[in-house]
């Protein structure tokens, strides 16, 4: 039996249903604050105290106080099943937490690899762009002629004569 703040008393039968009370009894409008059982072989009473200090005496029906055959073994079996369920769930939660940690680590590695690949691609593109900007286009004629000239003046005269001999469509 459990008491509630709305003045109800819940009676539970764990062999029947464990997720809902089997019976609810409204004792009064105030919150129930105390429960005390009293009884002997022929009579069992429940003293219920509420927030106002009122004492309510309830008689427990015979069907609720008479044990069913093998009730103690059944309750022990129920408790052992619940304990096994809690252990299984605890183990399962631990296992799932480890799986989640591994997955997050793998995702972080993949994210880092993708960022590194993107950074490398951007770096390669910037390097290629810089190399293209830095490359000085030297006309092939100058590359061939300049090493053969003995002095700067001779190179300049030779270059001037070559440039004036180009067709007019090319800029001098």
Secondary structure, 3 states (H helix, E strand, C coil): CEECCCCEEEECECCCECCCCCEEEECCCCCEEEEEEEECCCCEEEEEEECCCCEEEEECCHHHHCCCCCHHHHHHHHHHHHHHHHHHHHHHHHHHHHHHHHHHHHHHHHHHHHHHHHHHHHHHHHHHHHHHHHCCCCCHHHHHHHHHCCCHHHHHHHHHHHHHCCCCCCCC
